[in-house]
């Protein structure tokens, strides 16, 4: 074994900061870190001008503003929000506190990067979120961001950062429990790259590809329409997990009434609409108030499905604004729909069965309020995560941009006394062998065939309504697929992407199923047919999973409580808002 990295790698890069993922969060972090005088390297498996969940555009910025120009922390201290939509707590409310406190600072930072935060009249376009109770105060921005990624791409190039497009991370490099960089492969040239870094940042988006797409099953190789699914393979989750970091709430995946409509593939922000909710109907026209997982099951039993979204109650002005949402998020959708005779003012959108989708908000990489990745309750030195892939409410553009900017602002102080990273050569050799192996396989299996098998197993044996027998059979069938990883072939370096994504998806599907086996209860949107009641011993707790000394660890944990100073601030603001309500 050589001790010279240059004899193993085609390229060796030494940098202060390695940013893995060039979406909104990654681009914001890189631009800010360069502004703060750091040497920064960004790797992105696509191209930063159109990569990530925002690649097709964005129609709203889900910040936590209020109309009087302040942020509200009432939701941080509200018990209902702590329990969350899924009946489980956020792992660390302090993360959300930091995000909420600096929304207007982030607004200004995005404007400096060239992102248009205002409309033609020079004012932000505030939209109330159509919820009840305290959430009536949660106000976001309607934005017209078909070009946000090209704008941020230009900002990164102007910053002078080192940009490696079409480059995919293989694994993190670790020494004595610290993360000291990563290995990567250029998926156009096959170049094997070693990157030594004092700080490694991960913002690679959601995990969205463990389940099947929403349209008819003959299209089994399609990805989801939503959230730029072609990139959302959970790469960051897998990198962190194999490096010993915790993933949390991996039993709790998102669910939705997926649109399954032969006339239009449009999908916009149906839940926002300037504060006017869409209406939901049964097949015979009965309006459903606040449909949820339990209500849907009742409707199914009553023979009231399929169900539909409708917008015939919208004003002409609201219809025009909804068109902006469609145009921003799904540029092709209106053109396709128009050719099919689609009229958005009268058409009702058929919804597919209640179905699991990706992992977000409460699920993902376990971090603290400084965006350090945690192993148990201790941070892993040199490793940070933010954005959709990290658990704790850092999802969406507001979470990704805010997390990236906050962390980049702190990095000079973090790095000033940090030692130079030392690389374990044996890890580098192992990573190279893993990544380039499919190039030597002749007449092998295409990666998408294996991915489709993984998705079919999750759809069939995990799904929305779970049971012990189904879960264990799914785990058994998933295990039978592992040998196929070595049979995948890559005709060119370009196909290495699919191979590495399959490797990640296999690991994460196993994590997902094992977490579901452990949660023996039904609560929120999590259904176990064989355990239909809530387990009170699990109230407010969550599962964390990691690899420790080669062994898989799964633990039921308590959330990290809100710091006393944060809670005091939140409670004071809540009292002020209540006083203002009473006065008005």
Secondary structure, 3 states (H helix, E strand, C coil): CCCCHHHHCCEEEEEEEEEECCCHHHHHHHHHHHHCCCCEEEECCCCCCCCCCCCCCEEEEEEEECCCCCECCHHHHCHHHHHCCCCCCCCEHHHHHHHHHCHHHHHHHHHHCCCCCCCCCCCCCEEECCCCHHHHHCEEEEEEECCHHHHHHHHHHHHCCEEECCEEEEEEEEECCEEEEEEEEECCCCCEEEEEEEEEEECCCCECCCCCCCCCHHHCCCCCCCCCHHHCECHHHHHHHHCCCCEECCCCCCEEEEECCCCCCCCCCCCCHHHCCCEEECCCCCEECCCCHHHHHHHHHCCCCCEEEECCCCCHHHHHHHHHHHHHHCCCHHHHHHHCCCCCCCCCEEEEEEEECCECCCCEECECCCCEEEECCEEEEEEEECCCCECCCCCHHHHHHHHHHHHHHHHHHHHCCCCCCCCCHHHHHHHHHHHHHHHHCCCCECHHHHHHHHHHHHHHHCCCEECHHHHHHHHHHHHHHHHHHHHECCCCHHHHHHHHHHHHHHHHHHHHHHHHHHCCCCECCEEECCCCCCCHHHCCEEEEEEEECCEEEEEEEECECCCHHHHHHHHHHHHHHHHHHHHC
